[in-house]
Amino acid sequence: MAHIAFIYTARSTGYLIGSLAGGVIFDALTRKQIILTVFNFCSALTMLGIPWSRSIAVLTVLMTGNGISLGVLDTGGNVCCLNLWGKDSGPFYQALHFTFGLGGLIAPLIAAPFLGDYESETPEVDFNNNSTTFPNSNIHNSSQNFPNSSLETILEGFETTSEIPRVTYAFTIIGGFALFVTALFLIVCIIAPIDNQGQTTDETQIRKRKLSFILLIVFLNIVLVFVETGTEVGYAQMLATYVVKGPLKLTSTIGSYMTSVFWGAFSVSRFASVFIAIKFSSLQMIIFDIIISLIGALILLFFGASEVWAVWLATVLLGVGIASFFPAAVGWAERYITVTNKIASSFAIGAAFGEMVIPYIISRYIDTVPRVILYVVATSCVLSTVVVFILWLILRKKQDKYLNDEGTTNVAFDANVKA
């Protein structure tokens, strides 16, 4: 349906606007919890209103509003998590991103039973890049995902009948859950308010950094999240296309299974990262991610065009290696600089652009040069390795931003030196 691409573009634009606005809003206003509550309420209202849209214009406005709300929540939620737990935020930040992924898995399961009335009868499967996802942010990984078939059901339902489409119930369930979360936010605002900076009382003193140092670290981390999240989305979206149209000539069913295996490995790894982050530093997790991703990329590059087992193995390794990279990279940066709302919004925007640019590059050439996905994945993993090495060279002699109490060690400094 021609309108679907336009609607998703509007929502993606709304997300980018929300990410930018979130950095400004959370820095300008003092009641961070109230802001989270208000925008979560807005996301719930837009979700509830979407299935009642009687025109493309109204649906586009609601989708844009939903994107804006999620962009603001993404920026503010990430920073609030880092501020609340400070130098101990590693496991909590990994848990936050795991719940994004959990929501992304649950939402399609909620929607699936309500899509049967309007499913297309066309036998062919289109594996082209037909959806916009934001895997390291609310817009992809929250419970508020929008499968293309859901929007098609809404539009076709009002075009062909005056009855309420069944998919309305799916949106109502998810919107109702969002209202429940809003109520929880409101309760927390009342019983456990936090200070104007969005953090609980903490006597830890922060080391001041030069602006040039902060800008350099932020820029390199933007490059990292751009490459890693773009590779994640590009590989997941175009894997099935490659195995069907590429030299392996597999069936579309196997292609869909491979994609499911990727997201399964991704989700399991993210869950495990919550507990791994308790024991290991962000830098150690990044090194592990880089090694696993590089091994997967090299297997894919050298054997992915001739051996089916290589694609299966590489898919699992890439899912495991990429899963915890984004929160680990942000957590590593947070040890040395204060991740403000504006900085968090720049990370979210960098990730969003990566998720648009890299999948587009792959989809642009995959019909004529199917192996482009192998080259892009390998190049991305090598580039990530180079950027991480540059960051390590910059930070290895730096102490973290937290001024130590007498007799305690500097964990980040020790981790860099030992690495």
C-alpha positions as a Markdown table, in Angstrom:
| # | Residue | x | y | z |
|---|---|---|---|---|
| 1 | Met | 0.0 | 0.0 | 0.0 |
| 2 | Ala | 1.5 | 3.3 | -1.1 |
| 3 | His | 0.4 | 5.2 | 1.9 |
| 4 | Ile | 2.3 | 2.9 | 4.4 |
| 5 | Ala | 5.8 | 4.2 | 3.5 |
| 6 | Phe | 4.6 | 7.8 | 3.9 |
| 7 | Ile | 3.1 | 7.1 | 7.3 |
| 8 | Tyr | 6.2 | 5.3 | 8.6 |
| 9 | Thr | 8.4 | 8.1 | 7.3 |
| 10 | Ala | 6.2 | 10.6 | 9.2 |
| 11 | Arg | 6.6 | 8.5 | 12.4 |
| 12 | Ser | 10.3 | 8.2 | 11.9 |
| 13 | Thr | 10.5 | 12.0 | 11.4 |
| 14 | Gly | 8.5 | 12.4 | 14.6 |
| 15 | Tyr | 10.9 | 10.2 | 16.5 |
| 16 | Leu | 13.9 | 12.3 | 15.3 |
| 17 | Ile | 12.1 | 15.5 | 16.3 |
| 18 | Gly | 11.2 | 14.0 | 19.7 |
| 19 | Ser | 14.8 | 12.9 | 20.3 |
| 20 | Leu | 16.0 | 16.4 | 19.6 |
| 21 | Ala | 13.2 | 18.1 | 21.6 |
| 22 | Gly | 13.7 | 15.6 | 24.4 |
| 23 | Gly | 17.3 | 16.8 | 25.0 |
| 24 | Val | 16.1 | 20.4 | 25.2 |
| 25 | Ile | 12.9 | 19.7 | 27.3 |
| 26 | Phe | 14.6 | 17.6 | 29.9 |
| 27 | Asp | 17.5 | 20.0 | 30.3 |
| 28 | Ala | 15.1 | 23.1 | 30.5 |
| 29 | Leu | 12.5 | 21.7 | 32.9 |
| 30 | Thr | 13.0 | 20.6 | 36.4 |
| 31 | Arg | 10.4 | 17.9 | 37.0 |
| 32 | Lys | 11.8 | 15.0 | 35.0 |
| 33 | Gln | 9.3 | 12.5 | 36.3 |
| 34 | Ile | 6.4 | 14.6 | 35.3 |
| 35 | Ile | 7.8 | 15.0 | 31.8 |
| 36 | Leu | 8.1 | 11.2 | 31.5 |
| 37 | Thr | 4.6 | 10.8 | 32.7 |
| 38 | Val | 3.1 | 13.3 | 30.3 |
| 39 | Phe | 4.8 | 12.0 | 27.2 |
| 40 | Asn | 4.0 | 8.4 | 28.2 |
| 41 | Phe | 0.4 | 9.5 | 28.5 |
| 42 | Cys | 0.6 | 11.1 | 25.0 |
| 43 | Ser | 2.0 | 7.9 | 23.5 |
| 44 | Ala | -0.9 | 5.9 | 25.1 |
| 45 | Leu | -3.5 | 8.3 | 23.7 |
| 46 | Thr | -2.0 | 8.2 | 20.2 |
| 47 | Met | -1.9 | 4.4 | 20.3 |
| 48 | Leu | -5.5 | 4.3 | 21.3 |
| 49 | Gly | -6.5 | 6.8 | 18.6 |
| 50 | Ile | -4.6 | 5.1 | 15.7 |
| 51 | Pro | -7.2 | 2.4 | 14.9 |
| 52 | Trp | -10.0 | 5.0 | 14.9 |
| 53 | Ser | -8.4 | 7.1 | 12.2 |
| 54 | Arg | -10.8 | 7.7 | 9.3 |
| 55 | Ser | -8.3 | 9.3 | 6.9 |
| 56 | Ile | -4.7 | 9.1 | 6.0 |
| 57 | Ala | -4.1 | 12.7 | 7.3 |
| 58 | Val | -5.4 | 11.8 | 10.8 |
| 59 | Leu | -3.5 | 8.6 | 10.9 |
| 60 | Thr | -0.3 | 10.4 | 9.8 |
| 61 | Val | -0.8 | 13.0 | 12.6 |
| 62 | Leu | -1.3 | 10.3 | 15.2 |
| 63 | Met | 1.7 | 8.3 | 14.1 |
| 64 | Thr | 3.9 | 11.4 | 14.0 |
| 65 | Gly | 2.7 | 12.3 | 17.5 |
| 66 | Asn | 3.5 | 8.8 | 18.7 |
| 67 | Gly | 7.0 | 9.1 | 17.2 |
| 68 | Ile | 7.6 | 12.4 | 18.9 |
| 69 | Ser | 6.4 | 11.0 | 22.3 |
| 70 | Leu | 8.6 | 7.9 | 22.0 |
| 71 | Gly | 11.6 | 10.1 | 20.9 |
| 72 | Val | 11.3 | 12.2 | 24.0 |
| 73 | Leu | 10.8 | 9.1 | 26.3 |
| 74 | Asp | 13.8 | 7.4 | 24.7 |
| 75 | Thr | 16.1 | 10.4 | 25.4 |
| 76 | Gly | 14.8 | 11.1 | 28.9 |
| 77 | Gly | 14.5 | 7.4 | 30.0 |
| 78 | Asn | 18.1 | 6.6 | 29.1 |
| 79 | Val | 19.5 | 9.6 | 30.9 |
| 80 | Cys | 17.3 | 9.1 | 34.0 |
| 81 | Cys | 18.5 | 5.5 | 34.2 |
| 82 | Leu | 22.1 | 6.7 | 34.1 |
| 83 | Asn | 21.5 | 9.5 | 36.6 |
| 84 | Leu | 19.6 | 7.3 | 39.1 |
| 85 | Trp | 22.3 | 4.7 | 39.5 |
| 86 | Gly | 25.4 | 6.6 | 38.3 |
| 87 | Lys | 28.6 | 4.5 | 38.3 |
| 88 | Asp | 26.5 | 1.5 | 39.2 |
| 89 | Ser | 24.1 | 1.9 | 36.3 |
| 90 | Gly | 25.6 | -0.9 | 34.1 |
| 91 | Pro | 23.2 | -3.7 | 34.9 |
| 92 | Phe | 20.2 | -1.4 | 35.1 |
| 93 | Tyr | 21.0 | 0.2 | 31.8 |
| 94 | Gln | 21.3 | -3.3 | 30.2 |
| 95 | Ala | 18.0 | -4.2 | 31.8 |
| 96 | Leu | 16.3 | -1.1 | 30.3 |
| 97 | His | 17.4 | -2.1 | 26.8 |
| 98 | Phe | 16.4 | -5.7 | 27.3 |
| 99 | Thr | 12.9 | -4.6 | 28.2 |
| 100 | Phe | 12.8 | -2.6 | 24.9 |
| 101 | Gly | 13.6 | -5.8 | 23.1 |
| 102 | Leu | 11.1 | -7.8 | 25.1 |
| 103 | Gly | 8.4 | -5.4 | 24.1 |
| 104 | Gly | 9.4 | -5.7 | 20.5 |
| 105 | Leu | 8.9 | -9.4 | 20.7 |
| 106 | Ile | 5.6 | -9.3 | 22.5 |
| 107 | Ala | 3.8 | -6.6 | 20.4 |
| 108 | Pro | 3.6 | -8.7 | 17.2 |
| 109 | Leu | 2.3 | -11.6 | 19.2 |
| 110 | Ile | -0.5 | -9.4 | 20.5 |
| 111 | Ala | -1.3 | -8.1 | 17.1 |
| 112 | Ala | -1.1 | -11.4 | 15.2 |
| 113 | Pro | -4.5 | -12.9 | 16.2 |
| 114 | Phe | -6.3 | -9.7 | 15.0 |
| 115 | Leu | -4.8 | -9.5 | 11.5 |
| 116 | Gly | -6.4 | -12.5 | 9.8 |
| 117 | Asp | -9.4 | -10.7 | 8.2 |
| 118 | Tyr | -7.3 | -8.6 | 6.0 |
| 119 | Glu | -4.2 | -10.6 | 5.2 |
| 120 | Ser | -3.0 | -10.4 | 1.6 |
| 121 | Glu | -3.6 | -13.5 | -0.4 |
| 122 | Thr | -0.6 | -12.9 | -2.6 |
| 123 | Pro | 1.6 | -16.0 | -2.4 |
| 124 | Glu | 4.9 | -14.3 | -2.9 |
| 125 | Val | 6.9 | -13.1 | 0.1 |
| 126 | Asp | 8.4 | -9.6 | -0.1 |
| 127 | Phe | 11.6 | -9.4 | 1.9 |
| 128 | Asn | 12.5 | -5.9 | 0.8 |
| 129 | Asn | 13.1 | -3.3 | 3.5 |
| 130 | Asn | 9.5 | -2.4 | 4.2 |
| 131 | Ser | 9.5 | -1.2 | 7.8 |
| 132 | Thr | 11.2 | 1.4 | 9.9 |
| 133 | Thr | 12.7 | 0.1 | 13.1 |
| 134 | Phe | 14.7 | 1.6 | 15.8 |
| 135 | Pro | 16.2 | -1.4 | 17.7 |
| 136 | Asn | 18.1 | 0.5 | 20.4 |
| 137 | Ser | 15.3 | 2.8 | 21.3 |
| 138 | Asn | 11.7 | 2.9 | 22.3 |
| 139 | Ile | 10.4 | 3.3 | 18.7 |
| 140 | His | 11.5 | -0.3 | 17.9 |
| 141 | Asn | 11.9 | -2.2 | 21.1 |
| 142 | Ser | 9.0 | -1.0 | 23.2 |
| 143 | Ser | 5.6 | -2.7 | 23.1 |
| 144 | Gln | 4.5 | -0.1 | 20.6 |
| 145 | Asn | 5.6 | -1.6 | 17.4 |
| 146 | Phe | 3.6 | -1.2 | 14.2 |
| 147 | Pro | 3.8 | -4.1 | 11.8 |
| 148 | Asn | 2.9 | -3.0 | 8.3 |
| 149 | Ser | 0.0 | -5.4 | 8.2 |
| 150 | Ser | -1.6 | -3.6 | 11.2 |
| 151 | Leu | -1.8 | -0.3 | 9.4 |
| 152 | Glu | -3.0 | -2.0 | 6.2 |
| 153 | Thr | -5.7 | -3.6 | 8.2 |
| 154 | Ile | -6.8 | -0.2 | 9.6 |
| 155 | Leu | -6.8 | 1.5 | 6.2 |
| 156 | Glu | -8.5 | -1.4 | 4.3 |
| 157 | Gly | -11.0 | -1.9 | 7.1 |
| 158 | Phe | -12.4 | 1.6 | 6.9 |
| 159 | Glu | -12.2 | 1.5 | 3.1 |
| 160 | Thr | -14.2 | -1.7 | 2.7 |
| 161 | Thr | -16.6 | -1.8 | 5.7 |
| 162 | Ser | -18.1 | 0.4 | 8.3 |
| 163 | Glu | -17.4 | -2.2 | 11.0 |
| 164 | Ile | -14.6 | -1.8 | 13.5 |
| 165 | Pro | -11.5 | -3.6 | 12.3 |
| 166 | Arg | -10.4 | -6.5 | 14.6 |
| 167 | Val | -6.9 | -4.9 | 14.9 |
| 168 | Thr | -8.5 | -2.2 | 17.0 |
| 169 | Tyr | -8.4 | -4.6 | 19.9 |
| 170 | Ala | -4.7 | -5.1 | 19.5 |
| 171 | Phe | -4.0 | -1.3 | 19.6 |
| 172 | Thr | -6.4 | -1.0 | 22.5 |
| 173 | Ile | -4.5 | -3.7 | 24.5 |
| 174 | Ile | -1.2 | -2.0 | 23.9 |
| 175 | Gly | -2.6 | 1.5 | 24.5 |
| 176 | Gly | -4.2 | 0.3 | 27.7 |
| 177 | Phe | -0.9 | -1.1 | 28.9 |
| 178 | Ala | 0.7 | 2.2 | 28.1 |
| 179 | Leu | -1.9 | 3.9 | 30.3 |
| 180 | Phe | -1.1 | 1.5 | 33.1 |
| 181 | Val | 2.6 | 2.4 | 32.8 |
| 182 | Thr | 1.6 | 6.1 | 32.9 |
| 183 | Ala | -0.2 | 5.4 | 36.2 |
| 184 | Leu | 2.9 | 3.7 | 37.6 |
| 185 | Phe | 5.0 | 6.8 | 36.6 |
| 186 | Leu | 2.5 | 9.0 | 38.4 |
| 187 | Ile | 2.6 | 6.9 | 41.5 |
| 188 | Val | 6.4 | 7.1 | 41.5 |
| 189 | Cys | 6.2 | 10.9 | 41.1 |
| 190 | Ile | 4.1 | 11.0 | 44.3 |
| 191 | Ile | 5.8 | 8.5 | 46.6 |
| 192 | Ala | 9.4 | 8.7 | 45.4 |
| 193 | Pro | 10.2 | 12.1 | 43.8 |
| 194 | Ile | 13.7 | 12.8 | 42.6 |
| 195 | Asp | 15.6 | 16.1 | 42.6 |
| 196 | Asn | 15.7 | 18.6 | 39.8 |
| 197 | Gln | 18.6 | 16.9 | 38.1 |
| 198 | Gly | 16.7 | 13.7 | 37.7 |
| 199 | Gln | 18.7 | 11.8 | 40.3 |
| 200 | Thr | 18.5 | 10.7 | 43.8 |
| 201 | Thr | 20.6 | 12.1 | 46.6 |
| 202 | Asp | 24.2 | 11.1 | 46.0 |
| 203 | Glu | 27.3 | 12.5 | 47.6 |
| 204 | Thr | 29.6 | 11.4 | 44.8 |
| 205 | Gln | 31.5 | 14.3 | 43.3 |
| 206 | Ile | 32.0 | 14.6 | 39.6 |
| 207 | Arg | 35.3 | 15.4 | 37.9 |
| 208 | Lys | 35.0 | 18.3 | 35.5 |
| 209 | Arg | 36.0 | 17.7 | 31.8 |
| 210 | Lys | 37.2 | 20.0 | 29.0 |
| 211 | Leu | 34.6 | 20.7 | 26.3 |
| 212 | Ser | 37.0 | 19.4 | 23.6 |
| 213 | Phe | 37.3 | 16.0 | 25.4 |
| 214 | Ile | 33.5 | 15.7 | 25.8 |
| 215 | Leu | 32.9 | 16.5 | 22.2 |
| 216 | Leu | 35.5 | 14.0 | 21.0 |
| 217 | Ile | 34.0 | 11.2 | 23.2 |
| 218 | Val | 30.5 | 12.0 | 22.1 |
| 219 | Phe | 31.5 | 12.1 | 18.4 |
| 220 | Leu | 33.2 | 8.7 | 18.5 |
| 221 | Asn | 30.3 | 7.2 | 20.4 |
| 222 | Ile | 27.9 | 8.5 | 17.8 |
| 223 | Val | 30.0 | 6.8 | 15.1 |
| 224 | Leu | 29.9 | 3.6 | 17.1 |
| 225 | Val | 26.1 | 3.5 | 17.6 |
| 226 | Phe | 25.6 | 4.6 | 14.0 |
| 227 | Val | 27.6 | 1.7 | 12.7 |
| 228 | Glu | 26.5 | -1.0 | 15.2 |
| 229 | Thr | 22.7 | -0.3 | 15.2 |
| 230 | Gly | 22.7 | 0.3 | 11.5 |
| 231 | Thr | 24.4 | -3.1 | 10.9 |
| 232 | Glu | 21.9 | -4.7 | 13.3 |
| 233 | Val | 18.9 | -3.5 | 11.5 |
| 234 | Gly | 20.4 | -3.9 | 8.0 |
| 235 | Tyr | 21.4 | -7.5 | 8.6 |
| 236 | Ala | 18.1 | -8.5 | 10.2 |
| 237 | Gln | 16.0 | -6.9 | 7.5 |
| 238 | Met | 18.0 | -8.0 | 4.5 |
| 239 | Leu | 19.2 | -11.5 | 5.6 |
| 240 | Ala | 16.2 | -13.3 | 4.2 |
| 241 | Thr | 16.5 | -11.4 | 0.9 |
| 242 | Tyr | 20.2 | -12.5 | 0.6 |
| 243 | Val | 19.7 | -16.2 | 1.3 |
| 244 | Val | 16.8 | -16.3 | -1.2 |
| 245 | Lys | 18.2 | -14.1 | -4.0 |
| 246 | Gly | 21.9 | -14.7 | -3.3 |
| 247 | Pro | 24.2 | -17.6 | -4.3 |
| 248 | Leu | 22.7 | -20.0 | -1.7 |
| 249 | Lys | 19.2 | -19.9 | -3.3 |
| 250 | Leu | 17.4 | -21.0 | -0.1 |
| 251 | Thr | 13.7 | -20.9 | 0.4 |
| 252 | Ser | 11.9 | -17.9 | 1.9 |
| 253 | Thr | 10.9 | -20.0 | 4.9 |
| 254 | Ile | 14.5 | -20.8 | 5.7 |
| 255 | Gly | 15.2 | -17.1 | 5.3 |
| 256 | Ser | 12.5 | -16.2 | 7.8 |
| 257 | Tyr | 13.8 | -18.8 | 10.2 |
| 258 | Met | 17.3 | -17.3 | 10.0 |
| 259 | Thr | 15.9 | -13.9 | 10.8 |
| 260 | Ser | 14.1 | -15.3 | 13.8 |
| 261 | Val | 17.3 | -17.0 | 15.0 |
| 262 | Phe | 19.1 | -13.7 | 14.8 |
| 263 | Trp | 16.5 | -11.9 | 17.0 |
| 264 | Gly | 16.4 | -14.9 | 19.3 |
| 265 | Ala | 20.2 | -14.8 | 19.9 |
| 266 | Phe | 19.9 | -11.0 | 20.2 |
| 267 | Ser | 17.2 | -11.2 | 22.9 |
| 268 | Val | 18.9 | -14.0 | 24.9 |
| 269 | Ser | 22.2 | -12.2 | 24.8 |
| 270 | Arg | 20.6 | -8.9 | 26.0 |
| 271 | Phe | 18.9 | -10.8 | 28.9 |
| 272 | Ala | 22.3 | -12.4 | 29.8 |
| 273 | Ser | 24.0 | -9.0 | 29.6 |
| 274 | Val | 21.9 | -7.7 | 32.5 |
| 275 | Phe | 23.7 | -10.2 | 34.8 |
| 276 | Ile | 27.1 | -10.1 | 33.1 |
| 277 | Ala | 27.2 | -6.3 | 33.6 |
| 278 | Ile | 27.1 | -6.9 | 37.4 |
| 279 | Lys | 30.5 | -8.6 | 37.2 |
| 280 | Phe | 32.2 | -7.1 | 34.2 |
| 281 | Ser | 32.9 | -3.5 | 33.1 |
| 282 | Ser | 31.4 | -1.8 | 30.1 |
| 283 | Leu | 34.8 | -1.9 | 28.4 |
| 284 | Gln | 35.1 | -5.6 | 29.0 |
| 285 | Met | 31.7 | -6.2 | 27.5 |
| 286 | Ile | 32.5 | -4.1 | 24.5 |
| 287 | Ile | 35.7 | -6.1 | 23.9 |
| 288 | Phe | 33.7 | -9.3 | 24.1 |
| 289 | Asp | 31.1 | -7.9 | 21.7 |
| 290 | Ile | 33.7 | -6.8 | 19.2 |
| 291 | Ile | 35.5 | -10.2 | 19.2 |
| 292 | Ile | 32.2 | -12.2 | 18.7 |
| 293 | Ser | 31.0 | -9.8 | 16.0 |
| 294 | Leu | 34.3 | -9.9 | 14.2 |
| 295 | Ile | 34.3 | -13.7 | 14.2 |
| 296 | Gly | 30.8 | -13.8 | 12.9 |
| 297 | Ala | 31.5 | -11.2 | 10.2 |
| 298 | Leu | 34.6 | -13.0 | 9.0 |
| 299 | Ile | 32.8 | -16.4 | 8.8 |
| 300 | Leu | 30.0 | -14.6 | 6.8 |
| 301 | Leu | 32.5 | -12.9 | 4.5 |
| 302 | Phe | 34.6 | -16.0 | 3.6 |
| 303 | Phe | 32.0 | -18.7 | 3.8 |
| 304 | Gly | 28.6 | -17.0 | 3.6 |
| 305 | Ala | 28.3 | -17.2 | -0.2 |
| 306 | Ser | 28.9 | -21.0 | -0.4 |
| 307 | Glu | 28.1 | -22.7 | 2.9 |
| 308 | Val | 24.6 | -22.6 | 4.6 |
| 309 | Trp | 26.1 | -23.6 | 8.0 |
| 310 | Ala | 28.3 | -20.5 | 7.9 |
| 311 | Val | 25.3 | -18.2 | 7.5 |
| 312 | Trp | 23.5 | -19.9 | 10.5 |
| 313 | Leu | 26.6 | -19.7 | 12.7 |
| 314 | Ala | 27.4 | -16.1 | 11.7 |
| 315 | Thr | 23.8 | -15.1 | 12.3 |
| 316 | Val | 23.9 | -16.4 | 15.9 |
| 317 | Leu | 27.3 | -14.8 | 16.6 |
| 318 | Leu | 26.2 | -11.4 | 15.2 |
| 319 | Gly | 23.0 | -11.5 | 17.3 |
| 320 | Val | 25.1 | -12.2 | 20.4 |
| 321 | Gly | 27.8 | -9.7 | 19.6 |
| 322 | Ile | 25.6 | -6.8 | 18.7 |
| 323 | Ala | 23.0 | -7.2 | 21.5 |
| 324 | Ser | 24.7 | -5.4 | 24.4 |
| 325 | Phe | 26.9 | -3.1 | 22.4 |
| 326 | Phe | 24.8 | 0.0 | 22.4 |
| 327 | Pro | 24.1 | 0.1 | 26.2 |
| 328 | Ala | 27.7 | -0.9 | 26.9 |
| 329 | Ala | 29.1 | 1.9 | 24.7 |
| 330 | Val | 26.9 | 4.5 | 26.4 |
| 331 | Gly | 27.8 | 3.1 | 29.8 |
| 332 | Trp | 31.5 | 3.3 | 28.9 |
| 333 | Ala | 31.2 | 6.9 | 27.9 |
| 334 | Glu | 29.2 | 7.7 | 31.1 |
| 335 | Arg | 32.2 | 6.6 | 33.2 |
| 336 | Tyr | 34.1 | 9.6 | 31.8 |
| 337 | Ile | 31.6 | 12.3 | 30.8 |
| 338 | Thr | 28.2 | 13.3 | 32.2 |
| 339 | Val | 25.6 | 12.0 | 29.6 |
| 340 | Thr | 23.2 | 14.9 | 29.6 |
| 341 | Asn | 19.8 | 14.8 | 27.8 |
| 342 | Lys | 21.3 | 16.6 | 24.8 |
| 343 | Ile | 24.1 | 14.1 | 24.6 |
| 344 | Ala | 21.7 | 11.2 | 24.9 |
| 345 | Ser | 19.5 | 12.7 | 22.1 |
| 346 | Ser | 22.6 | 12.8 | 19.9 |
| 347 | Phe | 23.2 | 9.1 | 20.5 |
| 348 | Ala | 19.6 | 8.3 | 19.7 |
| 349 | Ile | 19.7 | 10.4 | 16.5 |
| 350 | Gly | 23.0 | 8.8 | 15.5 |
| 351 | Ala | 21.5 | 5.3 | 16.0 |
| 352 | Ala | 18.3 | 6.3 | 14.1 |
| 353 | Phe | 20.3 | 7.6 | 11.1 |
| 354 | Gly | 22.4 | 4.4 | 11.1 |
| 355 | Glu | 19.2 | 2.4 | 11.0 |
| 356 | Met | 18.1 | 4.3 | 8.0 |
| 357 | Val | 21.4 | 4.7 | 6.0 |
| 358 | Ile | 23.0 | 1.2 | 6.3 |
| 359 | Pro | 19.8 | -0.8 | 5.5 |
| 360 | Tyr | 19.3 | 1.6 | 2.5 |
| 361 | Ile | 22.8 | 0.9 | 1.2 |
| 362 | Ile | 22.3 | -2.8 | 1.5 |
| 363 | Ser | 18.8 | -2.8 | -0.1 |
| 364 | Arg | 20.0 | -0.5 | -2.9 |
| 365 | Tyr | 22.4 | -3.1 | -4.2 |
| 366 | Ile | 21.3 | -6.4 | -2.9 |
| 367 | Asp | 19.3 | -7.3 | -6.0 |
| 368 | Thr | 22.3 | -6.8 | -8.3 |
| 369 | Val | 25.1 | -7.6 | -5.9 |
| 370 | Pro | 23.7 | -9.9 | -3.2 |
| 371 | Arg | 27.0 | -10.2 | -1.5 |
| 372 | Val | 26.9 | -6.5 | -0.5 |
| 373 | Ile | 25.4 | -7.6 | 2.8 |
| 374 | Leu | 28.6 | -9.6 | 3.5 |
| 375 | Tyr | 30.8 | -6.6 | 2.7 |
| 376 | Val | 28.8 | -4.1 | 4.7 |
| 377 | Val | 28.7 | -6.3 | 7.8 |
| 378 | Ala | 32.4 | -7.0 | 7.6 |
| 379 | Thr | 33.3 | -3.3 | 7.0 |
| 380 | Ser | 31.0 | -2.2 | 9.9 |
| 381 | Cys | 32.6 | -4.6 | 12.3 |
| 382 | Val | 36.2 | -3.6 | 11.3 |
| 383 | Leu | 35.2 | 0.1 | 11.6 |
| 384 | Ser | 33.7 | -0.5 | 15.1 |
| 385 | Thr | 36.9 | -2.2 | 16.2 |
| 386 | Val | 39.0 | 0.8 | 15.0 |
| 387 | Val | 36.8 | 3.3 | 16.8 |
| 388 | Val | 36.8 | 1.3 | 20.0 |
| 389 | Phe | 40.6 | 1.1 | 19.8 |
| 390 | Ile | 40.9 | 4.9 | 19.3 |
| 391 | Leu | 38.6 | 5.4 | 22.3 |
| 392 | Trp | 40.7 | 3.1 | 24.4 |
| 393 | Leu | 43.8 | 5.0 | 23.4 |
| 394 | Ile | 42.2 | 8.2 | 24.5 |
| 395 | Leu | 40.7 | 6.9 | 27.8 |
| 396 | Arg | 43.4 | 4.4 | 28.9 |
| 397 | Lys | 45.3 | 7.1 | 30.9 |
| 398 | Lys | 42.2 | 8.9 | 32.1 |
| 399 | Gln | 40.5 | 8.4 | 35.4 |
| 400 | Asp | 36.7 | 8.2 | 35.4 |
| 401 | Lys | 34.6 | 11.2 | 36.2 |
| 402 | Tyr | 33.8 | 10.1 | 39.8 |
| 403 | Leu | 36.1 | 11.5 | 42.4 |
| 404 | Asn | 37.2 | 8.7 | 44.6 |
| 405 | Asp | 36.6 | 8.5 | 48.3 |
| 406 | Glu | 39.8 | 7.9 | 50.2 |
| 407 | Gly | 41.0 | 4.3 | 50.1 |
| 408 | Thr | 38.8 | 3.3 | 47.1 |
| 409 | Thr | 40.0 | 2.3 | 43.6 |
| 410 | Asn | 39.1 | 3.8 | 40.3 |
| 411 | Val | 37.4 | 0.9 | 38.5 |
| 412 | Ala | 37.3 | 2.5 | 35.0 |
| 413 | Phe | 41.0 | 3.5 | 35.2 |
| 414 | Asp | 42.0 | 0.0 | 36.3 |
| 415 | Ala | 39.9 | -1.7 | 33.6 |
| 416 | Asn | 41.5 | 0.5 | 30.9 |
| 417 | Val | 45.0 | -0.1 | 32.1 |
| 418 | Lys | 44.5 | -3.9 | 32.4 |
| 419 | Ala | 42.9 | -4.0 | 29.0 |
